Amino acid sequence: MTPETAQQEVNILFGFLASYVLRAFTSSAEAWLRRACHVCVCGRGAGEGAILASERGLRWREAKVRLDTSDEVQLICLAAVRLLFWHWMQPVAYALLLYSWSDDAYFGKMWNLQAVLAAAVLLREALYFSCTILALIRCPCFLLIDIAATWRSGARGEAFSCVMMPEKFLGWYMQ
């Protein structure tokens, strides 16, 4: 194995793992935001002030009132962390991974089935990235959804699709 090949394999592994590691970091960042800034801490009991995935059409002001936060900066911080690490990390990591792999001789062959399928997945990731931008404009409350509270409320289908099929969930949520 040449040093270039070894470096390329390390880059591929790093690109693959980066989105999952940083997504796990999001939970720690949210916990810190809740402790440090009192983001999304409500005094009405567990889950009573949560934004559920089954609630479409919720406006930012309604979410702010429901979460009992007076400082909008706190909600914007929470939304930004979720947008960057939950939603945008996967498409960006995949694009970087594909770019690092694109100079491989096998991948560079014209009409290689693996290259065509990788490009199709890249297109899907780009469409998901675009959907998040559209959702950010139309209904930014999707970034404040509490998945655990949604699961506990009995809306398990919405919680499952929010985690496992986020692009389909966003399409449904924006209707």
Solvent accessible surface area in square Angstrom, and as a share of the most:
residue,aa,sasa,rsa
1,M,170,0.76
2,T,73,0.43
3,P,108,0.68
4,E,127,0.57
5,T,54,0.32
6,A,37,0.29
7,Q,100,0.44
8,Q,34,0.15
9,E,89,0.40
10,V,90,0.52
11,N,60,0.31
12,I,50,0.26
13,L,105,0.52
14,F,145,0.60
15,G,11,0.10
16,F,110,0.46
17,L,77,0.38
18,A,18,0.14
19,S,2,0.02
20,Y,109,0.42
21,V,95,0.54
22,L,57,0.28
23,R,79,0.29
24,A,67,0.52
25,F,97,0.40
26,T,0,0.00
27,S,73,0.47
28,S,69,0.45
29,A,15,0.12
30,E,16,0.07
31,A,40,0.31
32,W,140,0.49
33,L,8,0.04
34,R,81,0.30
35,R,163,0.59
36,A,55,0.42
37,C,38,0.23
38,H,124,0.55
39,V,0,0.00
40,C,20,0.12
41,V,80,0.46
42,C,32,0.19
43,G,79,0.76
44,R,107,0.39
45,G,40,0.39
46,A,100,0.78
47,G,33,0.32
48,E,113,0.51
49,G,1,0.01
50,A,10,0.08
51,I,0,0.00
52,L,37,0.18
53,A,0,0.00
54,S,43,0.28
55,E,48,0.21
56,R,100,0.36
57,G,48,0.46
58,L,17,0.08
59,R,138,0.50
60,W,45,0.16
61,R,198,0.72
62,E,87,0.39
63,A,0,0.00
64,K,49,0.21
65,V,111,0.64
66,R,61,0.22
67,L,7,0.03
68,D,72,0.37
69,T,11,0.06
70,S,110,0.71
71,D,61,0.32
72,E,68,0.31
73,V,93,0.53
74,Q,35,0.16
75,L,0,0.00
76,I,94,0.48
77,C,50,0.30
78,L,0,0.00
79,A,9,0.07
80,A,43,0.33
81,V,27,0.16
82,R,9,0.03
83,L,15,0.07
84,L,85,0.43
85,F,38,0.16
86,W,61,0.22
87,H,15,0.07
88,W,50,0.17
89,M,34,0.15
90,Q,52,0.23
91,P,9,0.05
92,V,67,0.39
93,A,9,0.07
94,Y,42,0.16
95,A,41,0.32
96,L,113,0.56
97,L,32,0.16
98,L,18,0.09
99,Y,167,0.63
100,S,30,0.19
101,W,53,0.18
102,S,48,0.31
103,D,120,0.62
104,D,41,0.21
105,A,90,0.69
106,Y,115,0.44
107,F,25,0.11
108,G,56,0.54
109,K,123,0.52
110,M,162,0.72
111,W,202,0.71
112,N,19,0.10
113,L,128,0.64
114,Q,80,0.36
115,A,18,0.14
116,V,62,0.36
117,L,100,0.50
118,A,12,0.09
119,A,55,0.43
120,A,56,0.44
121,V,61,0.35
122,L,61,0.31
123,L,110,0.55
124,R,116,0.42
125,E,15,0.07
126,A,50,0.39
127,L,105,0.52
128,Y,15,0.06
129,F,60,0.25
130,S,60,0.39
131,C,40,0.24
132,T,0,0.00
133,I,73,0.37
134,L,81,0.41
135,A,0,0.00
136,L,63,0.31
137,I,131,0.67
138,R,131,0.48
139,C,9,0.06
140,P,37,0.23
141,C,0,0.00
142,F,9,0.04
143,L,3,0.01
144,L,5,0.02
145,I,1,0.01
146,D,35,0.18
147,I,38,0.19
148,A,56,0.43
149,A,4,0.03
150,T,0,0.00
151,W,116,0.41
152,R,148,0.54
153,S,64,0.41
154,G,50,0.48
155,A,19,0.15
156,R,125,0.45
157,G,53,0.51
158,E,45,0.20
159,A,2,0.02
160,F,109,0.45
161,S,19,0.12
162,C,16,0.09
163,V,79,0.46
164,M,122,0.55
165,M,69,0.31
166,P,33,0.21
167,E,33,0.15
168,K,121,0.51
169,F,7,0.03
170,L,1,0.00
171,G,35,0.33
172,W,79,0.28
173,Y,4,0.01
174,M,21,0.09
175,Q,157,0.70
